[in-house]
Amino acid sequence: MKITLKKRKLASGKISLSIEYYKGSETTPEGKRRHIRENENLKLFLYGDPTNPGEKKKNKETLVLAKKILAIREAEFYQGRFNLKNTAKSKRRFLDFFIEKAEEKSDSQNNYGNWTATLVHLKRHIAPGTVFEEIDDAFVKRVRNYFDKEARTKSDLPLALNSKYSYFNKFKASLRLAFNEGYLSINYAAQAKSFEQAESQREYLTFKELQNLSNTPCKYEVLKRAFLFSCLTGLRWSDINAMIWSEVRDEDEDVIRINFRQQKTDGVEYLYISKQARDLLGERKEPQDRVFVGLKYSAVYNNEIVRWCNRAGISKHITFHSARHTNAVLLLENGADIYTVSKRLGHREIRTTAIYAKIVDKKMREASNLIPTLKF
């Protein structure tokens, strides 16, 4: 099939745009050759003889739009709209495809964890033999309803709103990938409505609590240094764990920075750090050596953070990621503007950082004491 953009001049002088689908030719009973064409009227028009800059600009914009529609129609053709489906792909089992995509995320601990957690639920709801040709709008709606009404946690509780949001988005991501790779002829992910994301509570340490923690022994010295370094810099666990000495730039005594690529976003970052944060790194080693040797993601280390906090008299549920929250709050409390904090944390959107601003809103805190004391 050949798909082309066609122009037809109208009696009014304007030019009508359409897309022609040429499907070849056939021989009629009379022995004549007949060409098979179908046309799609785009209801877009060009000025046949533009007389001013405005009309010329409109023609240019309309033609760009028509070419974009043409590109979409060509993509739909190759995705199987015109009965040219890849039957081998349509017969592939959906769960096998999801497992493959989950494994591709194994480089990112957090992202991989979300994909594998989603897979656990999908296996409970989707029959193992379900293939792509069985996927339709009703199928997607049933999966969404499962996450919304039926899915349970290990403690047999309904899923929290953020869990529904995360799991269903991973399911949608797999549908989007399946469409891009030709397993589906319709992008169901674009049509499926996501769950709303709830604002999560961000546990952090006050400066006094951080001071107490730094004076309290931790069973694993590398864990203590890495956690305190995160509190002072805002770096994620994944970036701290992957840090090598070539990324640490001691330009002079007062200018120290980390040049690294974020594990989560793959963005290149240049982060200035304090001398105290640099002291936590220890003595410089070979360029390709890890800075925090022996640091690892494990239940043992996670549990030690809790015990370490308990020994410091801190009853909050603190995780390694709480160090990042601590850094954001301490920066804002000590005068850093929200844009600077956002850049230091590597946030792509300022609204992500704005959540921390709520925590340190001094005006709200002051307002709580504006009403005079009642005499009971």
C-alpha positions as CSV (number, residue, x, y, z in Angstrom):
1,M,0.0,0.0,0.0
2,K,1.1,3.5,-0.8
3,I,0.0,6.4,1.4
4,T,0.3,9.9,0.0
5,L,-0.8,13.5,0.7
6,K,-3.0,14.8,-2.1
7,K,-4.0,18.4,-3.1
8,R,-7.2,19.3,-5.0
9,K,-8.0,22.8,-6.2
10,L,-11.6,23.8,-5.5
11,A,-13.8,26.2,-7.4
12,S,-13.3,28.8,-4.6
13,G,-9.6,28.9,-5.4
14,K,-8.6,27.1,-2.2
15,I,-6.8,23.8,-2.2
16,S,-8.3,20.8,-0.3
17,L,-5.9,18.4,1.4
18,S,-6.6,14.6,1.7
19,I,-4.7,11.4,2.2
20,E,-4.9,8.8,-0.6
21,Y,-4.5,5.1,0.2
22,Y,-3.4,3.3,-2.9
23,K,-4.1,-0.5,-2.6
24,G,-2.8,-1.6,-5.9
25,S,-4.9,-2.7,-8.9
26,E,-7.1,-5.5,-10.2
27,T,-8.4,-6.7,-13.5
28,T,-12.2,-6.2,-14.1
29,P,-14.4,-8.8,-15.8
30,E,-14.1,-6.7,-18.9
31,G,-10.3,-7.2,-18.9
32,K,-9.5,-3.6,-17.9
33,R,-7.0,-2.6,-15.2
34,R,-8.7,-0.8,-12.3
35,H,-6.7,1.0,-9.6
36,I,-8.0,0.7,-6.0
37,R,-7.8,3.9,-4.1
38,E,-9.4,5.3,-0.9
39,N,-9.3,8.9,0.2
40,E,-9.5,10.5,3.6
41,N,-10.6,14.1,3.6
42,L,-8.5,16.0,6.2
43,K,-10.8,19.0,6.1
44,L,-7.7,21.2,5.8
45,F,-7.4,23.9,3.2
46,L,-4.6,26.0,1.7
47,Y,-4.9,29.4,0.0
48,G,-4.4,28.7,-3.7
49,D,-2.8,32.1,-4.3
50,P,-1.7,33.6,-0.9
51,T,-1.6,37.4,-1.2
52,N,-0.2,38.4,2.1
53,P,2.2,37.2,4.8
54,G,-0.7,36.0,7.0
55,E,-2.0,33.7,4.3
56,K,1.5,32.4,3.6
57,K,2.1,31.7,7.3
58,K,-1.3,29.9,7.5
59,N,-0.5,27.7,4.5
60,K,2.8,26.7,6.0
61,E,1.2,25.8,9.4
62,T,-1.6,23.8,7.6
63,L,0.9,21.9,5.5
64,V,3.0,21.0,8.5
65,L,-0.2,19.7,10.3
66,A,-1.2,17.6,7.2
67,K,2.3,16.0,7.0
68,K,2.1,15.1,10.7
69,I,-1.2,13.4,10.1
70,L,0.3,11.6,7.1
71,A,3.1,10.3,9.3
72,I,0.6,9.1,11.9
73,R,-1.4,7.2,9.2
74,E,1.8,5.6,7.9
75,A,2.6,4.5,11.4
76,E,-0.9,3.1,11.9
77,F,-0.4,1.2,8.6
78,Y,2.7,-0.5,9.8
79,Q,1.1,-1.2,13.2
80,G,-1.5,-3.3,11.5
81,R,-4.5,-1.1,10.9
82,F,-4.7,-2.4,7.3
83,N,-4.7,-6.1,8.2
84,L,-0.9,-6.4,8.0
85,K,-0.5,-7.5,11.6
86,N,2.5,-9.5,12.7
87,T,0.7,-12.7,13.7
88,A,3.7,-14.0,15.6
89,K,3.7,-10.9,17.8
90,S,-0.1,-10.9,18.4
91,K,0.2,-14.5,19.6
92,R,2.9,-13.7,22.2
93,R,1.8,-14.0,25.9
94,F,1.5,-10.6,27.6
95,L,3.0,-11.7,30.9
96,D,6.1,-13.0,29.2
97,F,6.5,-9.6,27.5
98,F,6.0,-7.8,30.9
99,I,8.7,-10.0,32.5
100,E,11.1,-9.1,29.7
101,K,10.5,-5.4,30.2
102,A,10.8,-5.6,34.0
103,E,14.2,-7.3,33.6
104,E,15.3,-4.4,31.4
105,K,14.8,-2.1,34.4
106,S,17.2,-4.2,36.6
107,D,19.8,-1.4,36.5
108,S,17.6,0.8,38.6
109,Q,16.8,-0.8,42.0
110,N,13.7,1.4,42.7
111,N,12.2,1.2,39.3
112,Y,12.9,-2.6,39.0
113,G,11.2,-3.1,42.4
114,N,8.1,-1.3,41.2
115,W,8.0,-3.4,38.0
116,T,8.4,-6.7,39.9
117,A,5.8,-5.7,42.5
118,T,3.4,-4.9,39.6
119,L,4.1,-8.3,38.1
120,V,3.1,-10.1,41.3
121,H,-0.4,-8.5,41.0
122,L,-0.7,-9.0,37.3
123,K,0.0,-12.7,37.7
124,R,-2.9,-12.9,40.2
125,H,-5.3,-11.3,37.8
126,I,-4.2,-12.1,34.3
127,A,-4.4,-15.7,33.0
128,P,-0.9,-17.0,32.0
129,G,-2.0,-17.8,28.5
130,T,-3.4,-14.3,27.7
131,V,-1.9,-13.1,24.4
132,F,-1.8,-9.7,22.8
133,E,-4.6,-10.3,20.3
134,E,-6.9,-10.7,23.4
135,I,-6.1,-7.2,24.7
136,D,-8.8,-4.6,24.2
137,D,-10.4,-1.7,26.1
138,A,-12.4,-4.1,28.3
139,F,-9.2,-5.9,29.3
140,V,-7.5,-2.7,30.3
141,K,-10.6,-1.6,32.3
142,R,-10.7,-5.0,34.1
143,V,-7.0,-4.6,35.1
144,R,-7.6,-1.1,36.4
145,N,-10.7,-2.3,38.4
146,Y,-8.5,-5.1,39.9
147,F,-6.0,-2.6,41.2
148,D,-8.8,-0.3,42.4
149,K,-11.1,-2.8,44.1
150,E,-9.6,-6.3,44.4
151,A,-5.8,-6.1,44.8
152,R,-4.5,-6.7,48.4
153,T,-1.2,-6.2,50.1
154,K,0.8,-8.9,51.9
155,S,-1.2,-7.9,55.1
156,D,-4.4,-8.5,53.2
157,L,-5.2,-4.8,53.1
158,P,-6.5,-2.8,50.1
159,L,-3.8,-1.0,48.1
160,A,-2.9,2.5,49.1
161,L,-3.7,5.2,46.5
162,N,0.0,5.7,45.6
163,S,0.4,1.9,45.1
164,K,-2.5,1.9,42.7
165,Y,-1.0,4.8,40.9
166,S,2.4,3.2,40.6
167,Y,1.3,-0.3,39.7
168,F,-1.2,0.8,37.1
169,N,1.3,3.2,35.5
170,K,3.7,0.3,35.1
171,F,1.0,-1.7,33.4
172,K,0.3,1.3,31.1
173,A,4.0,1.6,30.4
174,S,4.1,-2.0,29.2
175,L,1.1,-1.4,26.9
176,R,2.9,1.7,25.5
177,L,6.0,-0.3,24.8
178,A,4.0,-3.1,23.2
179,F,2.4,-0.6,20.9
180,N,5.7,1.0,20.0
181,E,7.2,-2.5,19.2
182,G,4.3,-3.7,17.1
183,Y,2.6,-6.1,19.5
184,L,-0.6,-3.9,19.6
185,S,-2.1,-1.9,16.8
186,I,-3.8,0.5,19.3
187,N,-2.1,2.5,22.0
188,Y,-4.4,1.6,24.9
189,A,-2.1,3.3,27.4
190,A,-3.0,6.7,25.9
191,Q,-6.7,6.0,26.5
192,A,-6.5,4.5,30.0
193,K,-7.1,6.9,32.9
194,S,-4.5,6.8,35.6
195,F,-5.2,6.9,39.4
196,E,-4.6,10.2,41.2
197,Q,-1.3,10.3,43.1
198,A,-1.7,11.0,46.8
199,E,0.8,13.4,48.5
200,S,3.0,11.1,50.6
201,Q,4.4,11.9,54.0
202,R,8.1,12.7,53.8
203,E,9.9,11.8,57.0
204,Y,13.0,13.8,57.8
205,L,15.3,14.7,60.6
206,T,15.5,18.1,62.3
207,F,19.0,19.6,62.7
208,K,19.0,18.6,66.4
209,E,18.1,15.0,65.6
210,L,20.7,14.9,62.9
211,Q,23.3,16.2,65.4
212,N,22.3,13.4,67.9
213,L,22.5,10.8,65.1
214,S,26.0,11.9,64.1
215,N,27.1,11.5,67.7
216,T,25.6,8.0,68.0
217,P,27.5,4.9,67.1
218,C,26.4,2.9,64.0
219,K,27.2,-0.8,63.6
220,Y,28.4,-0.2,60.0
221,E,30.8,2.7,59.6
222,V,30.3,3.0,55.8
223,L,26.5,3.2,56.3
224,K,26.9,6.0,58.8
225,R,29.2,8.0,56.5
226,A,26.9,7.5,53.5
227,F,23.8,8.4,55.3
228,L,25.3,11.6,56.8
229,F,26.7,12.4,53.4
230,S,23.2,12.2,51.9
231,C,21.9,14.5,54.6
232,L,24.5,17.1,53.7
233,T,24.2,16.8,49.9
234,G,20.8,15.4,49.1
235,L,22.2,12.7,46.9
236,R,20.2,9.5,46.4
237,W,21.3,6.1,47.6
238,S,21.8,4.9,44.1
239,D,24.1,7.8,43.2
240,I,26.1,7.5,46.4
241,N,26.4,3.7,46.0
242,A,27.7,4.2,42.4
243,M,30.1,7.1,43.1
244,I,33.7,6.6,42.1
245,W,36.7,8.8,42.9
246,S,37.0,10.3,39.4
247,E,33.7,12.0,40.0
248,V,35.0,13.8,43.1
249,R,36.6,17.1,42.1
250,D,38.8,18.8,44.7
251,E,39.3,22.0,42.7
252,D,40.7,23.8,45.8
253,E,40.0,23.8,49.5
254,D,36.9,25.9,49.2
255,V,35.5,24.5,45.9
256,I,34.5,20.9,46.0
257,R,32.0,19.3,43.7
258,I,30.7,16.0,42.4
259,N,30.4,15.5,38.7
260,F,28.1,12.5,38.1
261,R,25.3,11.0,36.0
262,Q,22.0,10.5,38.0
263,Q,21.1,6.8,38.2
264,K,17.4,7.6,38.2
265,T,17.1,10.2,35.4
266,D,20.4,9.6,33.5
267,G,21.0,13.4,33.7
268,V,24.5,14.8,34.1
269,E,24.8,16.8,37.4
270,Y,27.4,19.1,38.9
271,L,26.9,19.3,42.6
272,Y,28.9,21.5,44.9
273,I,29.4,20.1,48.4
274,S,30.7,21.4,51.7
275,K,34.1,20.6,53.2
276,Q,32.4,18.6,55.9
277,A,30.6,16.5,53.3
278,R,34.0,16.0,51.6
279,D,35.6,14.9,54.9
280,L,33.0,12.1,55.1
281,L,34.4,10.6,51.8
282,G,37.7,9.8,53.4
283,E,41.1,9.6,51.7
284,R,41.2,9.7,47.9
285,K,41.8,6.3,46.1
286,E,42.2,5.3,42.5
287,P,39.9,7.1,39.9
288,Q,37.8,4.0,39.2
289,D,37.5,2.9,42.8
290,R,34.1,3.2,44.6
291,V,34.0,5.9,47.2
292,F,31.8,4.0,49.7
293,V,33.3,0.6,49.6
294,G,31.1,-2.1,51.2
295,L,27.9,-0.1,51.0
296,K,25.0,-2.3,49.8
297,Y,21.2,-2.3,49.6
298,S,20.0,-4.9,52.1
299,A,17.5,-5.6,54.8
300,V,20.4,-5.8,57.3
301,Y,21.5,-2.2,56.5
302,N,17.9,-0.9,56.4
303,N,17.2,-2.4,59.9
304,E,20.5,-0.9,61.2
305,I,19.3,2.6,60.3
306,V,16.2,2.0,62.4
307,R,18.3,0.7,65.3
308,W,20.8,3.5,65.0
309,C,18.0,6.1,65.2
310,N,16.5,4.3,68.2
311,R,19.9,4.5,70.0
312,A,19.9,8.3,69.2
313,G,16.5,8.7,70.7
314,I,14.7,9.1,67.4
315,S,11.4,7.3,67.1
316,K,10.6,8.3,63.6
317,H,10.5,5.7,60.8
318,I,13.7,6.8,59.1
319,T,15.0,5.1,55.9
320,F,18.0,6.0,53.8
321,H,15.8,8.1,51.5
322,S,14.9,10.2,54.6
323,A,18.4,11.7,54.4
324,R,17.5,13.3,51.1
325,H,14.3,14.7,52.6
326,T,16.4,16.0,55.5
327,N,18.7,17.8,53.2
328,A,15.9,19.6,51.4
329,V,14.2,20.7,54.6
330,L,17.5,21.9,56.2
331,L,18.4,23.9,53.1
332,L,15.0,25.6,53.0
333,E,15.0,26.3,56.7
334,N,18.4,28.0,56.4
335,G,17.5,30.4,53.6
336,A,18.0,28.5,50.3
337,D,15.5,29.4,47.7
338,I,13.3,26.7,46.3
339,Y,14.8,26.9,42.8
340,T,18.3,26.2,44.1
341,V,17.1,23.3,46.2
342,S,15.3,21.9,43.2
343,K,18.4,22.0,41.1
344,R,20.5,20.4,43.9
345,L,18.1,17.6,44.3
346,G,18.0,17.0,40.5
347,H,14.2,17.5,40.3
348,R,12.8,17.9,36.8
349,E,9.8,19.8,38.1
350,I,9.7,22.6,40.7
351,R,6.4,21.2,42.0
352,T,8.2,18.2,43.3
353,T,10.4,20.4,45.5
354,A,7.4,22.6,46.5
355,I,6.2,19.7,48.8
356,Y,9.2,20.4,51.1
357,A,8.2,24.1,51.2
358,K,5.0,23.1,53.0
359,I,7.0,21.5,55.7
360,V,9.0,24.6,56.5
361,D,6.3,27.2,56.0
362,K,7.2,29.5,58.9
363,K,4.2,31.8,58.3
364,M,1.9,28.9,58.8
365,R,3.8,28.0,62.0
366,E,3.6,31.5,63.2
367,A,-0.1,31.7,62.4
368,S,-0.8,28.9,64.8
369,N,0.0,31.2,67.8
370,L,-1.8,34.4,66.5
371,I,-5.0,33.8,68.4
372,P,-4.7,35.1,72.0
373,T,-4.7,32.5,74.8
374,L,-8.1,31.7,76.1
375,K,-8.8,31.9,79.9
376,F,-10.4,28.6,80.9
